[in-house]
């Protein structure tokens, strides 16, 4: 059975100005790499639908959703935070990105595909319940998690985040929800500048957040996964894994300084797939988050997808 590869041309029309790191070329780089390596032969191309307001409001405040939908400029750019702009095509791109996560969840839980990768932008894990932040408008992964719980009736969903930046938005939305276990790593001292140690940033038992010092490298990353994530996941026994797949912890990406390599993304995906096979019938939904230098982004995404779809 083929895995799903979910994307949409609308996701390339959103852009935030010349030189902005979160650029449309990110998606082209990933797809070109998957074509060159033959990995797309193992995947079913799917068009991302537009998320509905009802789907978004499972993760976001209704007023916030309407504000985003009504804010896009007719031309030029609207600055919504120091790092984030909207152009006339931002809203459909953001709706496609969240819609891809919902569609992936439907496909995987409906048994049509075993796993899915959402090649979408804008990313989502900084978007809080009622705030745009850090290139993110809607929290795609959190929308998927709540869709799995509230529509499909799952009892336990794990959200895994290996982006170099803390997924503050996902934590804001999901902290305290006993049906969810969130496991993340992030580099201490980076955006959004709200993490200074390895403890959970919120006093919620469903958060397993591990902050790592800069230049920690592969050994510390793998130890964090082995010592913290995997025991928690084994205890939790998730019915579905949703992955916030950020690749900006790579040693060639200047957005962070953790110093990971392609092989680390392959390794961590293999650990997650083993958890999914034991507890979740192999069901995984992965959503692109960060990764801003095109070559390491493409290589790392391909390493992740190769294991995700069982082509390794």
C-alpha positions as CSV (number, residue, x, y, z in Angstrom):
1,X,0.0,0.0,0.0
2,X,1.4,3.4,-1.0
3,X,2.0,6.2,1.5
4,X,0.3,9.6,0.9
5,X,2.2,12.7,-0.2
6,X,-0.1,15.6,0.4
7,X,0.6,19.1,-1.0
8,X,-0.9,21.8,-3.1
9,X,0.3,24.6,-5.5
10,X,-1.4,27.2,-3.2
11,X,1.3,26.5,-0.6
12,X,4.0,28.0,-3.0
13,X,2.1,31.2,-3.6
14,X,2.4,32.4,0.0
15,X,5.7,34.3,0.5
16,X,7.0,36.9,2.9
17,X,9.4,38.9,0.8
18,X,12.8,38.5,-0.8
19,X,15.4,36.8,1.4
20,X,12.9,35.4,3.9
21,X,14.0,32.0,5.0
22,X,10.5,30.5,4.9
23,X,10.3,30.5,1.1
24,X,8.3,28.6,-1.5
25,X,11.5,27.0,-2.8
26,X,11.5,24.8,0.3
27,X,8.7,22.6,-1.2
28,X,10.3,22.3,-4.6
29,X,13.6,21.2,-3.0
30,X,11.9,18.4,-1.1
31,X,9.9,17.2,-4.1
32,X,13.0,17.3,-6.4
33,X,14.9,15.2,-3.9
34,X,12.1,12.7,-3.6
35,X,11.9,12.4,-7.4
36,X,15.7,12.0,-7.8
37,X,15.8,9.3,-5.1
38,X,12.8,7.4,-6.4
39,X,10.9,7.8,-3.1
40,X,7.9,9.4,-4.8
41,X,7.4,6.0,-6.6
42,X,6.3,4.7,-3.2
43,X,3.9,7.5,-2.5
44,X,0.4,8.5,-3.6
45,X,0.2,12.1,-4.6
46,X,-2.8,13.8,-3.0
47,X,-4.2,17.4,-3.2
48,X,-4.6,19.2,0.1
49,X,-8.1,20.4,0.6
50,X,-9.0,23.7,2.3
51,X,-9.5,23.3,6.0
52,X,-12.9,24.4,7.3
53,X,-13.4,26.8,10.1
54,X,-14.9,24.0,12.2
55,X,-11.7,22.0,11.8
56,X,-9.5,24.9,12.7
57,X,-11.6,25.8,15.7
58,X,-10.8,22.5,17.4
59,X,-7.4,23.9,18.0
60,X,-7.9,27.7,17.7
61,X,-10.1,30.3,19.2
62,X,-13.0,31.1,16.7
63,X,-12.4,34.8,16.8
64,X,-8.7,34.3,16.0
65,X,-9.6,32.0,13.0
66,X,-11.9,34.7,11.6
67,X,-9.3,37.4,12.1
68,X,-6.7,35.4,10.1
69,X,-9.2,34.7,7.3
70,X,-10.1,38.3,7.0
71,X,-6.6,39.8,7.3
72,X,-4.9,39.1,4.0
73,X,-3.9,42.3,2.1
74,X,-5.3,42.8,-1.4
75,X,-1.7,43.5,-2.5
76,X,1.8,43.7,-1.0
77,X,2.4,42.5,2.5
78,X,0.8,42.8,5.9
79,X,3.3,42.5,8.8
80,X,1.7,40.4,11.6
81,X,4.6,39.9,13.9
82,X,8.3,40.7,13.6
83,X,9.1,37.6,11.6
84,X,5.8,36.9,9.8
85,X,4.0,38.6,6.9
86,X,0.9,37.8,4.9
87,X,0.6,38.3,1.2
88,X,-2.7,38.1,-0.9
89,X,-2.2,34.3,-1.1
90,X,-1.4,33.5,2.5
91,X,-4.9,32.5,3.6
92,X,-5.5,29.8,1.0
93,X,-2.0,28.5,1.6
94,X,-2.6,28.3,5.4
95,X,-6.0,26.6,4.8
96,X,-4.3,24.1,2.5
97,X,-1.6,23.4,5.0
98,X,-4.1,22.7,7.8
99,X,-6.4,20.9,5.4
100,X,-3.5,18.6,4.4
101,X,-3.1,17.5,8.0
102,X,-6.8,16.8,8.4
103,X,-6.9,14.9,5.1
104,X,-3.8,12.9,6.0
105,X,-5.5,11.9,9.3
106,X,-8.6,10.8,7.5
107,X,-6.6,8.7,5.0
108,X,-4.5,7.1,7.6
109,X,-7.3,6.4,10.1
110,X,-9.6,5.3,7.3
111,X,-7.1,2.6,6.3
112,X,-6.5,4.0,2.8
113,X,-2.8,4.6,3.5
114,X,-0.5,3.5,6.3
115,X,1.3,6.8,6.7
116,X,1.2,10.3,5.2
117,X,3.7,13.2,4.7
118,X,2.3,16.7,4.3
119,X,4.6,18.8,2.2
120,X,3.0,22.1,3.0
121,X,3.7,25.6,4.1
122,X,3.2,27.9,6.1
123,X,4.4,25.7,9.0
124,X,2.3,25.6,12.1
125,X,3.9,24.6,15.4
126,X,4.4,28.2,16.7
127,X,0.8,29.2,16.1
128,X,-1.0,29.4,19.5
129,X,-4.6,29.1,20.2
130,X,-5.2,32.7,19.5
131,X,-1.9,34.1,18.1
132,X,0.2,34.1,14.9
133,X,3.9,33.5,15.6
134,X,7.1,32.5,13.9
135,X,6.0,32.1,10.3
136,X,2.9,30.1,11.5
137,X,-0.8,31.0,11.2
138,X,-2.7,27.8,11.9
139,X,-1.2,24.9,13.9
140,X,-1.4,22.1,11.4
141,X,-0.2,19.3,13.6
142,X,-2.5,20.4,16.5
143,X,-5.5,20.6,14.1
144,X,-4.7,17.0,13.0
145,X,-4.4,15.8,16.6
146,X,-7.7,17.2,17.6
147,X,-9.4,15.9,14.4
148,X,-8.2,12.4,15.3
149,X,-9.5,12.7,18.8
150,X,-12.8,14.6,18.3
151,X,-13.9,13.3,14.9
152,X,-12.4,9.8,14.7
153,X,-12.8,9.1,18.4
154,X,-9.2,8.0,19.2
155,X,-8.3,7.8,22.8
156,X,-4.6,8.6,22.7
157,X,-2.6,10.6,20.1
158,X,1.1,11.4,20.4
159,X,2.6,14.6,18.9
160,X,6.3,14.4,18.2
161,X,8.2,17.6,17.5
162,X,11.9,17.5,16.5
163,X,12.2,21.0,15.1
164,X,15.1,23.0,16.5
165,X,12.6,25.6,17.9
166,X,10.2,24.8,20.7
167,X,6.7,24.1,19.5
168,X,5.2,26.7,21.9
169,X,1.9,26.8,19.9
170,X,1.3,23.1,20.1
171,X,2.0,23.2,23.8
172,X,-0.3,26.2,24.3
173,X,-3.1,24.3,22.5
174,X,-2.6,20.8,23.9
175,X,-1.1,21.1,27.4
176,X,-3.4,19.5,29.9
177,X,-5.3,17.4,27.4
178,X,-5.0,13.9,28.9
179,X,-5.7,12.3,25.5
180,X,-2.4,13.8,24.1
181,X,1.3,13.2,24.8
182,X,3.6,15.8,23.3
183,X,7.3,14.9,23.1
184,X,9.7,17.5,21.8
185,X,13.3,18.6,21.6
186,X,14.5,22.1,21.1
187,X,17.6,24.2,21.4
188,X,17.7,26.3,24.5
189,X,17.9,30.1,23.9
190,X,16.4,30.1,20.5
191,X,13.0,31.6,19.3
192,X,10.5,31.8,20.9
193,X,12.9,32.5,23.8
194,X,10.7,31.0,26.4
195,X,12.8,28.0,27.3
196,X,15.9,28.0,29.5
197,X,16.2,24.4,30.7
198,X,15.1,20.9,30.0
199,X,11.9,21.0,32.0
200,X,8.4,21.2,30.5
201,X,7.5,24.9,29.9
202,X,4.0,24.3,31.3
203,X,3.2,22.4,34.4
204,X,1.3,19.7,32.5
205,X,1.9,16.0,32.8
206,X,1.3,15.4,29.1
207,X,4.4,17.4,28.0
208,X,7.8,15.8,27.6
209,X,9.9,18.7,26.4
210,X,13.7,18.3,26.4
211,X,15.7,21.5,25.9
212,X,19.3,20.9,24.6
213,X,22.2,23.3,24.7
214,X,23.6,24.5,21.4
215,X,26.2,22.3,19.7
216,X,24.7,19.3,21.6
217,X,25.0,17.1,18.5
218,X,23.8,13.6,17.6
219,X,24.7,11.9,20.9
220,X,22.7,14.2,23.1
221,X,19.7,14.2,20.7
222,X,19.6,10.5,20.6
223,X,19.9,10.2,24.3
224,X,17.0,12.6,24.8
225,X,14.9,10.5,22.6
226,X,16.0,7.2,24.2
227,X,15.8,8.4,27.8
228,X,12.8,10.7,27.7
229,X,10.6,10.2,24.7
230,X,10.6,6.4,24.2
231,X,9.7,5.5,27.8
232,X,6.9,8.0,27.8
233,X,5.5,6.8,24.5
234,X,5.6,3.2,25.7
235,X,3.6,4.1,28.7
236,X,1.2,6.2,26.8
237,X,0.6,3.6,24.0
238,X,-0.7,6.1,21.3
239,X,-3.3,5.1,18.8
240,X,-1.7,7.5,16.2
241,X,1.6,9.5,15.9
242,X,1.5,13.0,14.5
243,X,5.0,14.4,13.7
244,X,6.0,18.1,13.5
245,X,8.9,17.4,11.2
246,X,11.3,20.3,11.4
247,X,14.7,19.9,9.9
248,X,16.4,23.1,11.1
249,X,18.4,21.3,13.8
250,X,20.7,20.2,10.9
251,X,24.3,21.2,11.2
252,X,24.2,22.9,7.8
253,X,21.1,25.0,8.7
254,X,22.0,28.4,10.3
255,X,18.7,28.8,12.0
256,X,20.0,26.7,14.9
257,X,23.1,25.2,16.4
258,X,22.2,21.7,17.6
259,X,24.4,20.1,15.0
260,X,22.3,17.1,13.8
261,X,23.0,15.2,10.6
262,X,20.8,13.4,7.9
263,X,21.3,10.1,9.7
264,X,19.8,11.5,12.9
265,X,16.5,12.1,11.1
266,X,16.6,8.6,9.7
267,X,17.3,7.2,13.2
268,X,14.6,9.1,15.1
269,X,12.0,8.2,12.4
270,X,12.9,4.6,12.8
271,X,12.4,4.8,16.6
272,X,9.0,6.4,16.1
273,X,8.0,3.9,13.5
274,X,8.7,1.1,16.0
275,X,6.4,2.8,18.5
276,X,3.8,3.2,15.8
277,X,4.0,-0.5,14.8
278,X,3.7,-1.7,18.4
279,X,0.8,0.6,19.5
280,X,-0.8,2.5,16.6
281,X,-1.0,-0.1,13.8
282,X,1.9,1.7,12.1
283,X,-0.2,4.9,11.6
284,X,1.8,8.1,11.3
285,X,0.9,11.6,10.0
286,X,4.0,13.8,9.4
287,X,3.7,17.6,8.7
288,X,6.6,19.7,7.5
289,X,7.7,22.4,9.9
290,X,11.2,24.1,9.7
291,X,14.3,23.6,7.6
292,X,15.6,26.6,5.7
293,X,18.8,25.8,3.9
294,X,17.5,23.9,0.8
295,X,20.0,21.2,0.3
296,X,20.1,19.8,3.9
297,X,16.4,20.3,4.2
298,X,15.8,18.2,1.1
299,X,18.2,15.5,2.2
300,X,16.9,15.4,5.8
301,X,13.2,15.2,4.6
302,X,14.1,12.4,2.3
303,X,15.9,10.5,5.1
304,X,12.8,10.9,7.3
305,X,10.4,9.9,4.5
306,X,12.5,6.9,3.4
307,X,12.0,5.3,6.8
308,X,8.4,6.6,7.2
309,X,7.2,4.8,4.1
310,X,9.3,1.7,4.6
311,X,11.7,2.2,1.7
312,X,14.9,2.0,3.8
